[in-house]
Amino acid sequence: MSKAAERHNIDRSVDRSQPVEKLHPNERIKLESGYLRGALDASLAERITGAVLEDDHQLTKFHGTYQQDDRDLREERRRSKLEPAYSFMIRVRLPGGVCQPEQWLQLDELARNYANNTLRLTTRQTFQFHGVLKRDLATTMQGIHDSLLDTIAACGDVNRGVMATPIPEFSALHAQVFPIAKAVSEHLLPGTRAYHEIWLNEQPVYQGDKEDEVEPVYGKTYLPRKFKIGFAIPPVNDVDVFTQDIGFIAIADEDDLAGFNVAVGGGMGRTDNEPSTYPRLGDVIGFIPPDKAVEVAEKIVTIQRDFGNRVDRKLARMKYTIDRNGLDWFVDELEERLGWKLEPARDYHFDTSTDRFGWSKNAEGTWNYTAFIENGRVKDDGAHQVMTGLREIAKVHKGDLRITPNQNLIIACIPARQKARIRKLLEKHGIIAASERSTLRRHSMACVAFPTCGLAMAESERYLPSLITKVEGLLEETGLGDVGIVIRMSGCNNGCSRPYVAEIGFSGRAPGKYNMYLGGGYYGQRLAKPYLENIGEETILQTLRPMFAAYAEKRRDGEAFGDFVIRRGYVAAVHHGTDFNAEVEPEAAGAGATGTRS
């Protein structure tokens, strides 16, 4: 036990030193996997089923793929005595969301040949393929590798893809921040060669009990749960930096990067009806120079490795490690492992978490176009031939392509001489028209949910667009017009679309039923508060109509909707994750609210 742990009398009863039989079953799977190999080779070779063995299903996540089945067909196949229609989701590792046009074209081709003819842009700035059959997994993985990308650690109990604000107008800072984000991503990759052996036909190096392979950061059992890191460049908090396990907030000295404020302990996941679980925003603990970011990230990861809960996965994220032991303990432990102290945090300012759509110009004279991709789904749909249009643009584009944390796409660094050609392609394929939607719609975000996500309890991606249409009608009806309100929806309580920091958030409870949250910060600075439970569309619209009418009449100049519902007493402000589930009365008297608060 470290000196910091001794000083704070930390209880390590749930750390990885426990006997395996007392830990969560996933800990045994990891320990016995031979550094993430398991029996994956045999599972993939078995053609009698479209699935992999259960233990191997857990291990595939570390390789960037999840086993799923088509839930639209599940009951029909059960009645026909057929196994579920299994397929796989594959997630690419793409630090900072930046890819080259040639890579886009290769991924587009893979999606058309082996997936469901769409590309999904995620809330963590990367690509997902859906509907890949087991027989095509290796071929698809090899195709991704041929594009000079991979899927290593895009899922699983490791550090996931590292995010970074992609806005090209901040080119001087972005040029300094992006390489650091990429370096953190590379440094925290698992050291095992399992991925290369299983998917890329590399000669095996692991010889059973022979200790010729090590994981210098993670150890044999890796982390207790997933781990997320993001880099934000103020004034834009598009990465929702406070929702990350580690958030690095860039501090500028004019156009130069002075360093980062470090925030720790963010996380969105929670479990319905279990008040011991909650979303949490990170705490800023200090400032570091740029060249210390990799070291700080590693040491924080090792604290979570050593002290995270390996018995109850619902309480295994780093936010619970911090709240169980105390933030002061965490900082002491970090500084002891570093051998030096953090500097006091420096001033910074955020004013939005949303994207800037349309055209913008960079200091060096190149142009960018930020396109709205509704819920991140790149597909051809009627007049909006987005997948075809982006394919044609990628064939001629001389800059790069950047996925935003809000599931949109920046066609970045377009040479001035090429702008007219890119504009013509955007217009021809309806991409500009798709981007000129209401501000409300462009600020909305949904996770995938049905039919592929096994955790979903309600629709999200397929339903939110129609709900937004009806909410747009309410805004017009109450005189608000094209006001911007951040609305996010997840199909379950895990919060992949980050609904718990939205001004209006929804999480699925059952088909057609949602929990509703109000009062999140417009720029990601405050959690929302549970407001109504298990409600359908009719109640949602009936609830929002009088709120919007009050907002139109009584809002202050420039007041965001999330701030308004707190000031008017609809919900109490959430000052810490532990307040999320608490029965706290709003401080201000307001116009009242319909329904029963959860």
Disulfide bonds with the S-S distance in Angstrom:
none
